[in-house]
Amino acid sequence: MSKKSASSSKKFAAYPRLNPLGIGKNVSAADLVDQCFMAYNGGRLREAAKLLAEKMLPKDGYIGMSLTGALTPAGLGKSCLIPLMKAGFVDWIVSTGANLYHDLHYGLDMQLFAGSPFLDDVDLHKDGVIRIYDVLFDYNVLLDTDEFVREVIRGEEFQRPMGTDEFHFLLGKYVAARGRKLGLKDSSVLATAYECGIPIFTSSPGDSSIGMNVAAMSMRDSKLMFDVNRDVNQTAAIVYEAKSTKHTSSVFILGGGSPKNFMLQTEPQIQEVMGIQEKGHDYFLQCTDARPDSGGLSGATPAEAVSWGKIDPNTLPDCVVCYTDSTIALPLLTAYVLTRVKPRKQKRLYDRRDATLEKVRSVYLKTGTVSKVLTSRKLAKRSSGVGTKTVDRDR
């Protein structure tokens, strides 16, 4: 080898050569990602797949998944989320209520159709057809789903305040029962979560048709109320459980929005609010089309999340943001990990919800304060005394 070649090889030793094979007839999705997704956002998707398969999933790491965007109406619940859940690759979920509402259509064997984004919406309205971009379904699908939700939540076990994880667990029980009567298999994310003991939270429980029906039933004297305080503390308890048992805590974010923040805020809740020493989530994987420069949370990078204590700075080089549509990325990532990683034993975190909450509560009551929390971070002194004086609460 010449001196020039040796020098060149040293400079690029950390990087694979861009020299892909030609794509053959029977290449698998996993091999396609490994061999041909080498640059640009294809390269980021390859990095995402390897991060998930080689660092997030091994050693029984905890995986939290957040869902935004209309994924379940497009069928990604059945095609991707349920296989991942059953394989033990998803341990807890934060979702928009809309994704869970539209998941009910599949769980109740209602029909959705692949249409076109270029149809006349005035004509669709006249014909009683609902459009989500290029997904079409009859207006009665909404009315029948609403009826199912109302009939279920009028039951005695729903007549009390509860966290959204408990609400979705109970709702999933009825969806699973209906599915058995209809002869369905693996059709609903909610039903699968019930069967696998996977807690599902909604960060904005009033912001969906499920929440709308719960609100309407309150005017019929339903006692069901969502305990959002429990949700905040319960999600923090899951992350603390992972860290305190020497497991990694990873976030797998599809889209952004409120579910993204609700999942990431668990670490500031532990560190900043509860005063428990921690470093942040270990691994961060996001598929999004949101830009960071607009200042919105959806596009905020893992590097920015480090400044909030949401992500462990030591693992920042392993964090991946793939700028692509989740409906493209999720099927490829699902195929990749199901090919490359053996199924894991399901953690059934829902079954231990009371114990994990009590664990973080006991630590918080020992270390937390009402006054300013002491932190391990090196903080600059304030330039003024504004806000630093102790308030006399007896006045």
Protein Blocks (a to p, Z undefined) as FASTA:
>chain_A
ZZklmmmmmmmmmpccdddddddfklcfklmmmmmmmghjllmmmmmmmmmmmmmmgghi
acddddedjfklnopmmmmmmmmmmnopafbdcddfklmmmmmmmmnopacddddfkbcf
klmmmnopacehjaccdfklmmmmmmmmmmmmmpmklnccddfklmmmmmmmmmmmmmmm
nopahkbfklmmmmnopacddfblmlcfklmmmmmmmmnopabdcdfklmmmmmmmmmmm
mmmnopacddddehjajmlmmmmmmmmmmmmmnopacebjfbdcdddfbdfklopaklpc
fklmmmnopacfklmmmpccddddfklmmmmmmmmmmmmpccdddfklmlmmmmmmmmmm
mmmmmmmcfbdcddfbdcdddfbfghkaccdfkZZ
